[in-house]
């Protein structure tokens, strides 16, 4: 398509940015990092809960 400058969009807010960047600002980069940490903690909590339930199930069946 003629007339469209090569670009990509910020993965947090969706603003058009240069093709070699992921974020439009430091704030968006920090927000993405907070979200990654939140997702990691949720995944660890879910895995811990799963192992706890498995552990309890093994000892309740005896």
ChimeraX attribute file (.defattr): number of C-alpha atoms within 10 A of each C-alpha:
attribute: neighborCount
match mode: 1-to-1
recipient: residues
	/A:1	4
	/A:2	4
	/A:3	5
	/A:4	6
	/A:5	9
	/A:6	9
	/A:7	13
	/A:8	16
	/A:9	16
	/A:10	19
	/A:11	15
	/A:12	17
	/A:13	12
	/A:14	11
	/A:15	12
	/A:16	14
	/A:17	16
	/A:18	14
	/A:19	12
	/A:20	8
	/A:21	13
	/A:22	15
	/A:23	22
	/A:24	18
	/A:25	13
	/A:26	9
	/A:27	11
	/A:28	16
	/A:29	16
	/A:30	13
	/A:31	13
	/A:32	15
	/A:33	12
	/A:34	12
	/A:35	13
	/A:36	12
	/A:37	12
	/A:38	12
	/A:39	12
	/A:40	12
	/A:41	12
	/A:42	12
	/A:43	12
	/A:44	12
	/A:45	12
	/A:46	12
	/A:47	12
	/A:48	12
	/A:49	12
	/A:50	12
	/A:51	12
	/A:52	12
	/A:53	11
	/A:54	12
	/A:55	11
	/A:56	11
	/A:57	11
	/A:58	10
	/A:59	8
	/A:60	8
	/A:61	6
	/A:62	5
